Amino acid sequence: MNTPAKPIDPQQSGQPFTGADAVVAGLKHQGVEMIFGMIGGQIMPVYDALFKDGGIKHIIVGHEQGAAHMAEGYARATGKVGVVLTTSGPGATNLVTGLADAFMDSTPLVAITGQVSSGLLGNDAFQEADMRGITMPITKHNYQINSVEELPEVLAEALFVALSGRPGPVLIDLPRDVAVAPCSRVLAAPSAPTGYKPPYRGHPLQIGRALKVLRTARRPVILAGGGVVSAGAHEELTALAETAGIPVTTSLMGLGALPADHALFLGMPGMHGTGYANLALHQADVILCVGTRLDDRITGKLEAFAPRAALIHVDVDASEIGKNLPCAVPIVGDAKPVLKALAQGAAGWEAKPDYGPWRRQIAGWKRRYPMTYAERPGVLAPQRVVETLGALLPPEAVIVTGVGQHQMYTAQFYPFRRPRTLITSGGLGTMGFGLPAAIGAKLGRPEREVFLIDGDGSFLMTIQELATAVRYRVPVVALILNNSFLGMVRQWQEMFYDQRQAETDLQPPPYAEVARAFGGLGRRVTAQEDLEPALAWARRQAAERRLPVVLDVAVQRDALVLPMVPPGGANAEFIPCPGQKKED
């Protein structure tokens, strides 16, 4: 944290206005209020400019990967661009996992990395790394700054590119000599780079074709992804589903786009999706895919996915359409205006299609394959823990997860009813994402409760960020489903590796004690009757003392995430929940 000092006006102090000052001025001009990062040698001029200006809040992190995930959590919770600032070499390369995660999940991020002076580039100077080359495959765009005159325009472009069209991470690599060079006080308006024209409205002819296909369908399904959430198109999705009477399934990233208790909601499809969502997609004759990549976790065996269905694919990124599956009607455009146009078109149908028999068939699948789990006396089922939390928290509470079994239990059993209330690592599946992302989400939305549901393996990977939460008094509650295993890997070993549990018995540290050692609060929970009182205590303590709280909850060690589609299998061939028998 900064040593208290008054902001310094470079003009009044006689100091020249430099590239570093231009970076700070440009970020403020774009409305940036918070930066996550770590100081170091080559980025020191920018940190000095931040100190002198005093107008942007900076969060010191425990590790640069944590900074990237905090910025992701901030961006996903607020819809704004998350900004990261690090030094060169290892400081910059530590961002790689976070940048790749943001790229896969279309999260708007701008990372500014210090770099050695221009004259040393390519000479293997101390803490030099080719960040443009390293990050080119995992960023939406990146810049190597060559002169101080470029900075105003680059900063304006970077934030525009990160947030527009399909959001994503942008990197600016800033050599030290550029940061200290004097420059004029120039601010640039947000603008697109030459040739960059992200689409917005879908083509009306394609929208008309889609409406005709939906009008003649008998077994339609809407498959909504994270693009619906990032576009703010949840109301339009609901309007279309209700107007046409079409059932909706959402990807992991799309959870919350339609309330979990909505009559048309089928839950999540795919590897750990509901049996009825997978069967609905398998039997559908038309699937309207909106803002989804149709990745392997959703489709399973590609040639067996939705064999009877014509696909209408809506995406703001044209490269996603037809990438994995053939498409009958492609619509390139933002989910919000396209869904609005489709809902308006469906409202104008003279006679609505009769989807009643189709919905009754799905209702039968729901009765046959409900989401259930096995419980044993004297031990907490992890699914029960998630259900209990979901019954206690308000709909607007933000849930963040790490990656593993706990992530899937959350997706299956937590009742998401609002968009931007689930923040998780989808495409990259980054263990360690949860704690820093929860901190970023809480800093971005301080008025909301933020709960982290994590696993004992995932939590350990970025545990140093507890120090960040204590330092800035960030009252997040971390609920650890502790089975003392790397649970998802253990599940695969049990099911597909003849129970050979190679290197998955974790034996984690006592997390409640660790939390207290960092200056936070912690409690161990081992019995069902202690769970609700512990949750009430954690929520109260976090709110009153403004500190992170860790609940280390001992859960059933051998619990499985079910349903499950075996790897390489067809979605219709899922392994059902305990006690259920799959129909042939």
N, C-alpha and C positions, 0 to 999 in steps of 0.2 A: 504494500500500500504506500501511497505517496507520503512523504514528510510534508506536513502542512506548509503551504506557501501561497502567496497571492499570485494570480495569473499575471504574466508579463506581456505587455504589448511590445513586440520587437521594434516598432517605430519609435516608441517613447524611450526604450532602453538603449537605442542606438545600435542594436544588433540587426544584421541584415535578415531579410525574409528569405528563407531557404527552401529547398525541396522538401525537407522534413516538415516545415511549417505549411507548405502547400498541401502535403498529405493530410494533415490534421484539418486544415481549412476546407479541403475538398470533402472529407468525410462528414464534417459538420454541415456543410452545404447540402449534402444528400440526406440529412436527417439522422445520421448515425448517433446513437446515444450511449452505446456500450461496446467495448472491445474486450476480447478474451486473449490472453497471451502471456509471454515470458520475455523479459528483456535479455539482451546479450550484446556483444561487441558491435556488430555491424548494423544493428537496428537501433542502437543507442541514440542517434540524433533524432529519430522519430519519437522515442520515449521522452526525450528532453523537450521536444515541441509539445507533446501531450501535457507534460508537467507545466510548462509555461502557460499554455492555453487554459487548462483546468476545466474545460467544458464538456469533456467526454469521460464517462466513468470507465475505468479499466479494472479488469478482474485478473489478478495474478493466479496462475494455475500451478498445479504440482507437476504437470508434464504436458508437453505441447499437444499430444494426442488428446488429452483432456480438454484443452482449449478448443480443438476442432469439434469435439462432441458437445461441449457446452454451447458453442455457436450454433450447432445443429439443433439442439434442444430449444434454444432461444428462437431460432428461425421457425421451427415447426410449431411452436406454441403461439407465436405472434403473427406469423405471415410476413415478417420483415426479413431483411438480409442479416445473417450473422456475420460478424467481422472478427478475424483472427490476426494477430500480430506476433511474429516470432523473428528470431535472429537467423543467421545463415547456418549452413552445414547441418549439424545434428538437430538444431532447433527447427530448421525447415523440414528436414526429412522425417522428423517425428510427426509431422502433420499428414503424412501420406495415407495412413489408414483412415483418418477422418475425412480427407478429401475423397478417397475412393468410396467411402460410405455415403457421403453427400451426393456423389455422382450417381451411384446406383439408385438412391432413393429420391433423386430430383429435389434436393434441398438447397435453397439459395444461400451461398456462402461467398465471402470475399476474403482471401488470405493474402496478407502483405508480408513478404519475407525479406529480411535483410540479405544483402549479398556483398561479397568482397568488391573492392573498387574495380571499375571497368578495366583498368590497365592490367589487373591481375587475373582476369577471367581466362580460364584455360591453362593456367600455370600451376594448378594443384596447390593454390595458396591455402594457408591455414583456414579451416572451416569453410572451404569452398565446396559447393555441390551444384550440379547443373539442374536447378529446380524446374526450369522450363522443360528440359528433356525428360526428367523423371516424372513430372505430373501431366505431361501432354495427354496420355491416354485416360486420365482420371479427372480431368477438368473440362468444363464446358468451353472455356477459353483461358488463355494465359498470356501474360505480357512480360517481356524483359525490357526494363526501362533503359533507354540509351542516353537521354538528355532530360534536363530538368523541365524544359519547355513542354514535354509530353504529359507531365503529371496531371494537370487539371482535366484534360480531355480523357485520359486513361481512367482516372478515378470515376468520372461521370459515366463512362462507358461500362466500367466493370460492374457497378451496382445495377445498372440497367440490364445488362446481359444476365447477371445472376438471377434476377427476379422475373424477367420477361419470358414469354413462350414457355418452354419446358424449363423450370428452374434448375439451377445447378451451381457448382462451385467454380469460382474464377480466381486465378492466382496472379499477383503482381510481384515480380522479383525486382527489388530496389537496391542497386549498388550504392555503397557508402558514399562515393564521390558525388553521386547525383543528389543524395540526401543532404549533403552539406553545401551544395552549390547554391549561390544566391539566385533568386528568380523574382519575377514580377508577381504582384498579387492579382491573379486571374482565377476566376471561377467559371466552370463550364456547366451548362444545363445538362440534365440526363439525356443521353442520346444513344442511338444504336450505331455500331460500327458500320462502315460502308458494306453494303450487300447483305446485312443482317435484317431480315424482315419476318419476324415471327408471325405465324398466322393467328387469327382470332376467330372470326366467324367462319363456320363451315360453308361449303358451297351449297346454295339453295337447291340445285338439281339433285345433289347427292342426299340431302336431307329429305327431299321428296321421294327419292327411291327408297330410302330407309323406311319412311312411313308406309309405303306400299307393301314392303316386305313384312313389316310388323302387322299391318292390317290383315294380311292373308295368313298369318301364323296361327297355329293351334296350340303350340307348346313353347311360348317365348320365355326367355329369362334375360334379365339385365345383370351383367357382370361389371361391377363398378370397382375401380382401383383408386390408388392414391392421387391420381390426377383430378378426381372429383373433389377431394378434400383441398388440394392445393389451389384449385381454381375457385374455391368457395361456391361450389355448384350443388351443395347438398339439398337446398330447397327446390332447385329445378329437378334433381333426381327424384325427390319425393313426389313432386307434382306429376311427373311423367308416370311413375309407377302407379300412383293412385288414379290418375285419369284413365290410363289404359288397363289397369288391373294386372300388371305384370309382376311376377315375383322377382326379388332382388337378392343376389348374393354379392358379397364384397370381399376383395382380397384382404390380406393382413393390413396393408397400408390404407385400405379404404374403410376400415372399421370406424363406425361413428357417422358415416355419410348418410346412413339410414338408421333410425333408432333400433336397438336390439329387440325391443318389445313390439315393433311394428308387425302387423299381421302378414305383410308381404315379405318379411325378412327371412332369409334361409340360412343365415350364418355365413361362415367362411368356407370356401371350397378348397380342394387340393389335398396335399399330403396328409394334413391333420385337420381337414375340414369336416363339416357335418356330413353324415351319410346322405341326408336328403338333399343337400346342396350338390353333392357329386352326382347323385342319381338324376337330379333335375337337369344338370348340364348334359349328362350322358343321353337323356331321352329328349332333350329340347330339339325343336326344328328351326328355331331362330335364336341367336344369342346376340344381344346388343352389348358389346364390350366398350366401356368408356374409361379412358384414362388408366389403362392397365397394359403392362408389357406382355401379358400372357406367358409368364416365365414358367420354368419347369415345375416349381412347387405348386402352381395352380393346375397345370395341364396334365402332369404325370406323363405317361407314354403318349407322345404326340399323335401317333397314327391312330390311337384309340380314343382320343379326346373328342367328345361331341360329334360322333360319326354321322349323325343325321341332321346336323345344324348348319344353316347358312349364317355366316358371321357378318355382322355390321360392326365395324371397328372405328371408334372415334378417338382421335389422339391429336394433341397439339404438335407432336413430333412425328412427322411423316415417315421417318425411318422405322418406327415401331410397327407400322401397319403392314401386314403381310410378312413380317420378319420371321415369325415362328409358325404361323398358320395362314392358309389362304383365306382371303377376305372377299365376300360377295359385294359389300358396299363399303368402300373406304370414305371416311369423312375426316379431313384434316382441319382441326380447329380446336379452340378452347372448349372445355367441357361445359362451361356455364351457358354461353349463347347457343351452343348446339342442343343441349338438353332442353333449354327454354323453347327453342324452335320446335323440337320434337313433341314437347308437351302441348304446345299450342296447336300443332297439327293433329295430334291425337284427340284433343278436345273438339276439333272440328269434324271428326268422323260422323257421318250421318247415322250409321249403325255400328255400334261397338262390337268387336269380336267377342264371342262367348268363350272366355278362358276358364269358366267355372269347372268343367270336367278336369282340366289340367291342374287347377289349384286343389281340387279334391284328391287327385292322385298324389300330389305332393304332401297333402295333409296325412294321407295314409302312410307315406314314408316317414313322416315325422313321428307318427305313433309307433311305427315298427323300430325306428332307429333313433330314439331320443338320446340326448347327451347325458350319459350317466357315468358313474365311476364306482369303483369298489372301495369300501371302507373296512377297517379292522378296529376292534376295540383297543383303546389305549394308545393309538397313534393317529396323528393328524394326517388326513388326506390333503395333498396340496390343492386339489380342486376345491375342497371345502373352504380352505383359507381364502382363495380368490373369490368364491361366492359370498363369503361372509363380508369381505371388504366391499364388494359391489353392492351389497344390501345397505351398507352404512354410509357410503360416500354420496354426495350430491351429484347430479348429472354433469355438472360443469367441472368437476374435479379432473385433473390431468393425471393420467397414468403413464408412467415411463417404464420400460422394461430393458433388461439386458437380453442376452441371447441364450436359448437353451430350452429345457422342458418348461421352466416357469413362464417363458414367453408364450408358448403354445397354450398352456393352461389359462393364461390371461386372455388370449384371443378367443378361447373356447367358452370361458365361464364368466368373464366380466361383462356386464351389460352396458356397452358403450352406447350412449344416446345422443352425443353431440360430436360434431367434427372437431378435429384438433385436440381431442382428449386422449388419444393414444399416440405416444411417441416411442418408436421402436426402430431397430435396425433391421430392415427387410431384405434388401438385395444382397448386401455383403455379409450379413449375419455376424456382426462384430461383437464378440464377447468384450465386456468392459465399457460398452456404450452407455449403460444405464445410469450410473451415478453422475458422471459429468453432464449428461444430457438432462437429467432431472434438475441439476443445479441451474443450468442455462434456462430451462423452462420456467423455473420458479422466479429467476431474476427477470425474465421477460413478462411473466404474468403473476406478479406478487399478490394479487387479490384472490387467486385461486389456490385451493389445496393441491399440492403436487405429491403424489405417492410413487415411489419406485418399487416395483416388484422385480426382484432380482434372484439369481441363483448364487449359491456359495462359490461356484467357480468364476462366474462372470463378475461378481462384485469384487473379487480379489484383484482383478487385473488392473483396475484404476482406483484402488482403495485410497491412494494418496490424496484424492480430491476431497476426502473428508476434511482435510486441513483447509481446503478452499472454502467449503461450506461453513466451517467454524469461523474462519477469518472474516468472512463477510456476513456471518449470521444469517445463513440461508436455511429456513426451516422446512427442509424436505424430510419426509419420513421414508426410510428404506425398509421394506419388508422382504427379508431374505427367506426364500423357501429352501431350507438347508437340509439336503439329503446326504451330505458328505460325499457326494459323487459329482463327476462331470456327467450329469444325468442323461442328457440326450445321447451322448456317445455310448454310455453304458447301456442304454436301451437298444441301440443298434447292435452292440456286442452281444447282448442277451438274445436278440431275435434273429440275427443274421451271422453271428460269429461263434455259435455254439457255446455261448455264455463265457467266452474267454475275456475277462475284464482286464485288459491290458492298460495299465497306467490311468485308470479312471477313478480309483479310490482316493479321494482328495485329502481327507483329514484336514479340514480348514481350521484356521485359528478361531478363538472365541470372539465372534464379531461384536457382541455387546460390550465386552471389555475393551476391544480395539477402539470402538467408537468413543468410549469414555477417555481412553488414553489420548485421543486426538482433541479432546475438549468438548465432544458432543455428548449425547445421551444414548443409553442402550439398555435393552432388556431381552432376556432369553425366554422363549415360550415353548413349552413342551406338551401342554395338555389343551384339549378342546375348550374346557371351561375357562381357561385363562386367556383365550384368544381375544374375545370382544373387550374384556377389561384392559388388555394390553393395547389394543388399537385405540380405545378411548384415551388412555394415558398418553400414548404417543402423539395423537392429534392435539391434545391439550398442551402438552409440554412444548411441542414444536411452535404452537401459536403463542404461548405465553413467554417462553424463554428465547425464542428466535434462534434456535439451534437445530442442527440435524439430529434426527432420532433414528436409531437402528433397532429394529425388531428381528432378532435371530430366531426364526421359527423352525423347530425340528419337525420334519415331515417324513412320511413313509419313504424309506430308502428305495424300495423296488417298484414304486408306482410307474406306470407307463402312460405315455400320451396316446390316447386312442379317441376316435378312430385313427387309422393310419393306412395310407396307401404304400405298400412295399416299394422300395426304390426300383424304378424301371417298370413298374406295374401300371395298369390302367386304373383310373380313378373309380370306376364302377366296381373294382375288385378290392375295395377297402376292407381292412380288418375292423370289425365293429367294436363298439364299447363292450365292457365286461358284461357277461350274461346274455348277450345278443348273438343270434346266429344269422349269418349272411345268407340271403336267398340266392339260389342258383340262377 
